[in-house]
Amino acid sequence: MHKYKGKYYLSYSGSTSGRRKILYCMGDSPYGPFEYKGEVLAPMNSCTNHHSIVEFKGKWYLFYHNSDLYYEQHPNEKPVCNWKSAAPFRRSVCVDYLYYNEDGTIKQVVPTKIGVAALRN
């Protein structure tokens, strides 16, 4: 949960068709009620989706994970949510900027390969 401009955001890993996404809802109190608003992050190639939303020096960030490094090292293996394979457990930490719309809703994060410059300095 995080707070932005007086609103509380409850974000969580949710599933549609077995694919984990980061979803969120908004409310005026940390105790709710909350209204579902949509998707923060589409499913990743790691079968699971865990995240954190943080503000640092006036900018907002989404930390999450994927399995890109695993698949780069195993180019013949296709991304499949198979719990018997090693893929879901080979996770790479990622960070991208998180932006808000004027009405306070969160813009869906589009994963990048380069992350954010502000954290590399």
N, C-alpha and C positions, 0 to 999 in steps of 0.2 A: 504494500500500500504506500502511496505517496500523496502529497498535497501540492496543488498548483493553483495559484490565484483563488484561494478560498474553497476549492473543490477537492474532494477526496477521490482518489483513483484506486480501485481494487483490480489488480491485474493478475492473471492466472493462466496456467496451461490448461487448455481445453481441447477437446477432440471432436473432429467431424470426420466421419468415415475412417476412423482409426489413425488419422493424421493429426499430430499435436500442433496447435497454434497458440500464440499468446493472444488472449482475449482480455477485454477490460470492461468495467462499468464505472459509473460516476455517482457520487452522492454528496449531500451537503454536510454529512457527519461521518466520522469514522465508524459509526455503528449502523449506518444505513438509514433509510433504505437506499439501495443502489439501483441504477438503471443501466441495463446492458447497452453498450455503445458500439462494440465491434471488435475488429482485429487490429492488434498492434504489429504482429509479425506472422507471416505465413509459415507453413510447415517447413522445417529444415530437413536436411538429409541424414539426421542423426536419430530419427524415430521418436525422440523425446524433445521437449522444448522447455528449458528452464531459463530464467531471466532475472534481471534486476534493473530498476529504473532509478537513476540518481541525477542530482543536480550538482554541478561542480563549477565554481567560478562563473555563475550566471548562464551556463549552458546545460542542456539536458541530454542524457545519454541512455542508451539501451545496451546492456550487457547481455549476451546470450551465447549459445554454442551451436556448432555444426560439426560435421565430420569431413570437411573439405580436405584436410591434410591426409586423413586416412585414405580417401579415394584417390588423391593425387599419387599416393604411394602404391595403390592397388588399382590401376586403371582398368583392369579387366573385370573388376567386381562392380556390379550395378547397385546403386542406392536402393535398398529394399529393407523394410522394417522386419528383419528376421532376428529374433532374440537369440537364436543359436549361433549367429555369426558374431564376429568381433566388432563390426561396424557401429552398432548403437553405443558401444562403450568406448569408442575412440573419439573423444570430443575435443574440439578446438575452441578456445574462448575468443569471442568476437565483441566488438563495440562499434556502435554507429550512433549518429546524432538522432535525437528524438525531437520532433516538432509538434506544436499544437496549432489547431485551427483557431480562428477568431472567437468561435463559440466555446472554446475550451476542450473540444474533442481532440483526440490524438490522431495525427496523420500516420498512416501505416508506414512502418519503417521498411525501407528497401535495403536488404543486405548488400554490403560492398565487400570487395576483396582487400581494400586498403585501410579500412577503419577510419579513425578520426585523427587529424593532424594535431589537435590541441593536446591530446594525451601523449603524443610522441615527443613533445618538447620538454 
